[in-house]
Amino acid sequence: MTEEQLVKECISGNAKAQKTFYDLFARKMMGVCLRYTKDPIEAQDVLQDGFVKVFTKLPKFVNKGSLEGWVRRIMVNTALDQYRKNKKFQRDVEIDSVSFKLEKDDFIVEAMNAEDLLKIIQSIPEGYRIVFNLFAIEGYSHKEIAQQLGVTESTSKSQYSRAKKMLRKLLVENNLVEEGER
């Protein structure tokens, strides 16, 4: 069955197709949810809420772009909704003159276990983690992040800069990179 057929079957209420759809994306989307939450239980809640939204909005999917990308965006937005509902940003300090894009050799993680990296990302403060994920992993601009989270662009940049600094420190402390490595 093609993705297009699967979507049509899900929209028509076919429970077997909906289970197939869920099974197709749940594992990858759980990884997305884990990056934005503090623990697997909260990630599971976000995943379930996200799939409720996916199935509700599925009739609006117009088959432009990838279905997985569309599902991912809903999961990220659901995680952000959860974040906004539960917490507020911690005090932020404005930073204007720092380069914020990841350099291609910023983190040497080829040999790193994905689980170890996820645990480290989950250990940084929520505001830092959310901005880091949105910017470095999802590819949002600081302007888009600021709009999504209701903060200024410079706050987004500041949170990202602090997240990178904290992640570097944690990678060194956990012996995942050496002191001089970037």
DORO-981462 format. One record per residue: y, x, z of N, C-alpha, C in turn. Coordinates in steps of 0.05 Angstrom, whole numbers, padded with zeros to 5 digits, always signed. Last residue first. Layout:
YXZYXZYXZ
...
END
This chain:
+00404+00718+00388+00420+00694+00385+00402+00673+00376
+00387+00769+00436+00381+00752+00413+00399+00728+00412
+00395+00795+00484+00413+00801+00462+00409+00783+00437
+00353+00773+00518+00381+00772+00525+00400+00775+00501
+00302+00741+00480+00312+00763+00496+00342+00761+00498
+00271+00677+00489+00286+00697+00472+00295+00718+00491
+00239+00659+00528+00233+00650+00501+00249+00666+00480
+00244+00664+00583+00232+00686+00568+00224+00677+00540
+00275+00629+00609+00247+00621+00605+00232+00641+00588
+00325+00653+00606+00312+00650+00632+00282+00643+00630
+00335+00647+00551+00332+00673+00562+00317+00672+00589
+00339+00591+00548+00319+00605+00531+00314+00633+00542
+00382+00582+00582+00355+00573+00590+00333+00586+00573
+00423+00606+00552+00417+00616+00579+00389+00608+00587
+00422+00574+00506+00417+00603+00504+00409+00614+00531
+00436+00525+00530+00410+00528+00518+00403+00558+00515
+00489+00536+00546+00469+00530+00566+00440+00533+00555
+00513+00543+00496+00514+00564+00516+00492+00560+00537
+00504+00493+00472+00493+00518+00460+00492+00540+00481
+00533+00460+00508+00504+00457+00505+00492+00482+00493
+00585+00479+00500+00572+00482+00526+00542+00479+00525
+00592+00461+00447+00595+00490+00454+00581+00496+00481
+00586+00406+00454+00568+00421+00437+00568+00451+00444
+00630+00394+00486+00603+00388+00496+00582+00404+00480
+00671+00410+00451+00668+00422+00477+00640+00418+00488
+00664+00373+00410+00662+00402+00405+00657+00417+00431
+00675+00326+00437+00649+00330+00424+00644+00360+00420
+00728+00336+00451+00708+00332+00472+00680+00336+00461
+00751+00336+00401+00751+00362+00416+00731+00360+00440
+00746+00283+00387+00732+00303+00372+00730+00329+00388
+00739+00241+00445+00754+00255+00425+00737+00275+00410
+00694+00184+00449+00707+00207+00460+00724+00220+00438
+00656+00144+00434+00682+00137+00446+00696+00159+00460
+00610+00156+00407+00609+00158+00436+00636+00150+00450
+00622+00148+00353+00598+00136+00364+00600+00135+00395
+00669+00181+00347+00670+00152+00343+00646+00137+00356
+00647+00231+00358+00669+00221+00375+00671+00190+00372
+00611+00235+00316+00601+00235+00344+00622+00223+00362
+00646+00237+00273+00627+00215+00275+00617+00212+00304
+00672+00286+00285+00688+00261+00283+00669+00237+00286
+00631+00322+00283+00643+00317+00309+00660+00292+00308
+00578+00294+00241+00602+00310+00245+00613+00305+00273
+00506+00297+00247+00531+00282+00249+00555+00302+00251
+00455+00320+00245+00475+00327+00225+00500+00310+00225
+00413+00319+00281+00417+00296+00264+00437+00301+00242
+00419+00371+00304+00393+00362+00294+00397+00339+00274
+00472+00383+00318+00454+00405+00309+00429+00394+00295
+00495+00331+00332+00507+00351+00314+00487+00370+00302
+00459+00302+00364+00473+00289+00342+00484+00309+00322
+00442+00341+00401+00423+00328+00383+00437+00316+00359
+00491+00354+00427+00475+00374+00413+00456+00362+00393
+00505+00304+00448+00522+00316+00428+00506+00337+00412
+00462+00297+00485+00467+00277+00464+00484+00289+00442
+00467+00343+00518+00442+00338+00502+00448+00318+00479
+00517+00337+00543+00511+00360+00525+00488+00354+00507
+00506+00289+00571+00528+00291+00552+00525+00314+00532
+00461+00305+00605+00459+00285+00584+00481+00286+00563
+00448+00375+00616+00461+00350+00623+00463+00331+00599
+00381+00398+00599+00410+00402+00599+00423+00375+00605
+00328+00385+00594+00338+00394+00620+00368+00398+00622
+00314+00374+00543+00316+00351+00561+00328+00360+00588
+00312+00426+00522+00334+00408+00513+00337+00385+00533
+00266+00443+00549+00291+00456+00554+00314+00438+00546
+00228+00408+00528+00233+00408+00557+00260+00421+00563
+00230+00424+00474+00238+00397+00481+00244+00395+00511
+00210+00477+00478+00238+00472+00469+00247+00444+00477
+00158+00466+00494+00176+00481+00511+00205+00477+00504
+00139+00437+00449+00141+00424+00476+00159+00439+00494
+00140+00475+00409+00158+00452+00407+00161+00438+00434
+00139+00543+00424+00124+00518+00426+00145+00495+00426
+00167+00592+00380+00169+00576+00404+00152+00550+00402
+00170+00622+00336+00145+00624+00351+00145+00606+00376
+00221+00607+00317+00198+00604+00300+00172+00604+00316
+00270+00610+00342+00250+00592+00354+00225+00590+00338
+00327+00636+00355+00302+00646+00343+00279+00630+00356
+00387+00608+00340+00364+00606+00359+00339+00616+00344
+00421+00628+00298+00430+00622+00325+00408+00622+00346
+00418+00641+00245+00401+00656+00264+00408+00651+00293
+00455+00608+00221+00427+00605+00214+00408+00621+00231
+00497+00580+00272+00492+00600+00252+00463+00599+00245
+00521+00516+00281+00500+00534+00287+00498+00555+00265
+00591+00506+00290+00567+00504+00273+00547+00524+00282
+00637+00519+00320+00616+00502+00332+00591+00500+00315
+00682+00566+00344+00667+00558+00321+00642+00543+00331
+00739+00546+00382+00712+00558+00381+00699+00548+00356
+00788+00525+00402+00787+00548+00384+00760+00562+00383
+00789+00482+00437+00798+00478+00410+00792+00501+00391
+00763+00444+00487+00761+00470+00475+00769+00467+00446
+00771+00407+00546+00777+00409+00518+00775+00439+00510
+00719+00387+00588+00741+00405+00585+00746+00409+00555
+00695+00329+00622+00696+00346+00599+00721+00364+00599
+00653+00301+00670+00680+00312+00664+00678+00332+00641
+00601+00265+00637+00612+00280+00659+00639+00291+00651
+00600+00200+00607+00601+00229+00605+00611+00241+00631
+00559+00151+00640+00584+00159+00628+00584+00190+00625
+00499+00112+00629+00515+00134+00640+00542+00136+00626
+00474+00065+00608+00466+00077+00634+00485+00097+00646
+00497+00051+00560+00492+00030+00579+00487+00042+00607
+00497+00099+00531+00522+00086+00538+00519+00065+00560
+00440+00105+00526+00457+00125+00540+00483+00113+00549
+00428+00061+00495+00416+00064+00521+00432+00084+00538
+00456+00074+00448+00462+00049+00463+00452+00051+00492
+00429+00121+00434+00457+00122+00442+00466+00097+00457
+00379+00098+00421+00381+00118+00443+00410+00121+00453
+00396+00067+00378+00384+00054+00402+00385+00073+00426
+00411+00107+00342+00431+00089+00352+00421+00074+00377
+00360+00131+00334+00382+00147+00346+00403+00128+00357
+00334+00087+00311+00324+00099+00336+00346+00115+00350
+00363+00080+00264+00362+00058+00284+00353+00069+00311
+00352+00129+00239+00380+00122+00246+00381+00100+00267
+00297+00124+00231+00307+00145+00248+00335+00138+00258
+00296+00083+00192+00284+00079+00218+00295+00099+00239
+00321+00112+00150+00332+00087+00160+00322+00081+00188
+00284+00153+00142+00312+00159+00150+00326+00135+00162
+00240+00123+00125+00239+00139+00150+00267+00146+00160
+00258+00104+00077+00253+00085+00098+00252+00100+00125
+00310+00138+00043+00283+00137+00054+00281+00117+00076
+00351+00103-00006+00345+00125+00012+00317+00121+00024
+00346+00035-00009+00363+00057-00018+00359+00080+00003
+00321-00011+00008+00305+00009-00007+00322+00030-00020
+00349-00044+00041+00352-00048+00012+00338-00027-00004
+00338-00080+00098+00333-00054+00086+00332-00059+00056
+00342-00130+00119+00367-00119+00109+00362-00092+00095
+00292-00142+00141+00300-00156+00117+00326-00145+00104
+00294-00107+00187+00278-00100+00164+00286-00116+00139
+00317-00121+00235+00335-00114+00213+00320-00107+00187
+00272-00131+00267+00293-00152+00264+00310-00146+00240
+00246-00083+00265+00233-00106+00254+00252-00129+00250
+00285-00050+00290+00275-00044+00263+00263-00069+00251
+00289-00073+00341+00312-00074+00323+00304-00069+00294
+00238-00061+00360+00247-00089+00359+00270-00092+00340
+00241-00005+00357+00224-00020+00338+00230-00049+00337
+00278+00004+00399+00284+00012+00371+00267-00003+00351
+00250-00013+00443+00274-00027+00436+00282-00021+00407
+00209+00027+00440+00202-00001+00438+00227-00018+00430
+00240+00074+00446+00223+00070+00423+00217+00041+00419
+00262+00066+00497+00280+00068+00474+00264+00063+00448
+00215+00068+00527+00232+00044+00527+00250+00043+00503
+00199+00121+00517+00182+00098+00508+00197+00072+00507
+00241+00148+00542+00237+00151+00513+00220+00128+00502
+00231+00136+00595+00255+00126+00582+00253+00127+00552
+00182+00164+00598+00183+00135+00604+00208+00123+00591
+00194+00218+00587+00178+00203+00568+00178+00172+00573
+00265+00231+00602+00236+00233+00607+00221+00215+00588
+00317+00229+00584+00311+00248+00605+00281+00251+00610
+00330+00227+00512+00325+00215+00539+00317+00237+00559
+00333+00250+00462+00357+00237+00473+00354+00226+00501
+00283+00270+00449+00306+00288+00449+00331+00276+00461
+00251+00224+00450+00248+00244+00472+00272+00263+00472
+00265+00200+00402+00272+00187+00427+00271+00207+00450
+00240+00235+00365+00269+00231+00364+00278+00220+00391
+00186+00228+00381+00199+00254+00382+00229+00253+00382
+00181+00175+00367+00179+00182+00395+00191+00210+00399
+00182+00180+00312+00205+00168+00325+00204+00173+00356
+00132+00202+00301+00156+00217+00295+00180+00206+00310
+00099+00159+00321+00097+00186+00332+00122+00203+00326
+00115+00112+00292+00118+00114+00321+00117+00143+00331
+00106+00105+00236+00130+00118+00246+00132+00124+00276
+00055+00083+00228+00065+00102+00209+00089+00118+00220
+00049+00045+00268+00033+00069+00269+00043+00091+00250
+00086+00006+00248+00090+00019+00274+00075+00046+00275
+00059-00007+00200+00086+00003+00200+00092+00019+00226
+00012-00029+00221+00011-00005+00203+00038+00009+00202
+00033-00072+00249+00019-00051+00264+00018-00026+00247
+00053-00101+00205+00072-00091+00225+00059-00069+00242
+00005-00112+00179+00025-00095+00165+00045-00084+00186
-00016-00147+00217-00031-00123+00210-00012-00103+00196
+00021-00189+00217+00018-00173+00241+00003-00147+00235
+00066-00211+00172+00038-00201+00173+00035-00181+00196
+00117-00230+00163+00105-00235+00189+00076-00226+00191
+00146-00216+00119+00132-00242+00118+00117-00248+00144
+00161-00165+00134+00182-00186+00134+00169-00213+00134
+00113-00138+00125+00124-00140+00152+00144-00162+00154
+00109-00143+00069+00089-00155+00086+00099-00158+00115
+00154-00112+00054+00152-00141+00047+00132-00155+00064
+00138-00062+00074+00163-00075+00084+00162-00105+00078
+00093-00053+00042+00091-00054+00071+00115-00068+00083
+00117-00049-00009+00098-00070-00003+00095-00075+00027
+00146-00001+00000+00160-00026-00008+00142-00051-00002
+00107+00036+00011+00126+00029+00032+00140+00002+00026
+00044+00012-00017+00069+00028-00018+00087+00019+00005
-00024+00017+00000+00000+00000+00000+00025+00018+00000
END
